[in-house]
Structures are given as structure tokens and as C-alpha cells.
Amino acid sequence: MRGISGCIGLIVVGAILTFASDWQLQSVNLDLVGVIMMIAGALGLAVYASVLKRRRVGALPVVDETRRGL
């Protein structure tokens, strides 16, 4: 489950940079960096969820086609 926690971590750090920090850097817009991190985390969660959905599709039952008693 490292993928899910990494994506949630990106969202959390991005939200902190966007909404809770008042730092001002001359060459970097931290609000934009935070928004980009939140979008990347949300996309990562969506991709990870779709991969997990594909993995959880049940396998077809195995049918034994050998004839017994002949």
C-alpha cells in the first residue's frame, strides 16, 4: 500500500504549501507548486485505484475436462 500513502502524502504536502504556508520565495511560487503536487497526488490515486480494480477481477473457474471412469 505504499502507492496510496505516497499519493495521499503528495496531496497533504501540496495542501500545506498552498493553504498553510506564508513563505515568500523570489523565484518560486509555492502556491502553484502546492496545487501541482495536489493534482499529481489525485492523478496517482486514480491510476492506482484503476490498477487495483483490474487486479481484483476474479479469475475464471478451472474446469477439469478429464473423463473419469471410462
C-alpha positions in Angstrom: 0.0 0.0 0.0 3.0 2.3 -0.4 1.4 3.8 -3.6 -1.7 5.0 -1.8 0.2 6.5 1.1 2.6 8.3 -1.3 -0.3 9.8 -3.3 -2.0 11.0 -0.1 1.3 12.4 1.1 1.6 14.4 -2.1 -1.9 15.8 -1.6 -1.2 16.7 2.1 2.2 18.4 1.4 0.6 20.3 -1.6 -2.3 21.5 0.6 0.1 22.6 3.3 2.2 24.5 0.8 -0.9 26.1 -0.8 -3.1 26.9 2.1 -1.0 26.9 5.3 2.3 28.5 4.4 3.1 32.1 4.1 6.6 31.8 2.8 7.7 34.0 0.0 10.4 32.9 -2.3 11.7 35.2 -5.0 11.9 32.7 -7.9 9.3 30.0 -6.9 5.5 30.4 -6.5 4.8 27.9 -3.6 1.0 28.2 -4.2 1.5 26.9 -7.7 3.9 24.1 -6.6 1.3 23.0 -4.0 -1.5 22.9 -6.5 0.6 20.9 -8.9 1.5 18.4 -6.1 -2.2 18.0 -5.2 -3.1 17.3 -8.8 -0.3 14.8 -9.1 -1.4 13.1 -6.0 -5.0 12.9 -7.1 -4.0 11.5 -10.5 -1.8 9.0 -8.8 -4.7 7.8 -6.6 -6.9 7.5 -9.7 -4.3 5.5 -11.6 -3.5 3.3 -8.6 -7.2 2.6 -7.9 -7.8 1.6 -11.6 -4.8 -0.8 -11.4 -6.1 -2.3 -8.2 -9.5 -2.7 -9.8 -8.0 -4.7 -12.7 -6.0 -6.9 -10.4 -9.1 -7.8 -8.3 -11.1 -9.1 -11.2 -11.9 -12.7 -10.3 -10.3 -15.5 -12.3 -12.4 -17.8 -14.2 -13.1 -21.2 -12.5 -10.9 -24.1 -13.6 -12.9 -26.8 -15.3 -11.5 -30.3 -15.2 -12.3 -31.8 -18.6 -10.8 -35.2 -18.0 -13.3 -38.0 -18.2 -13.4 -40.3 -15.2 -14.5 -43.9 -15.2 -14.1 -44.7 -19.0 
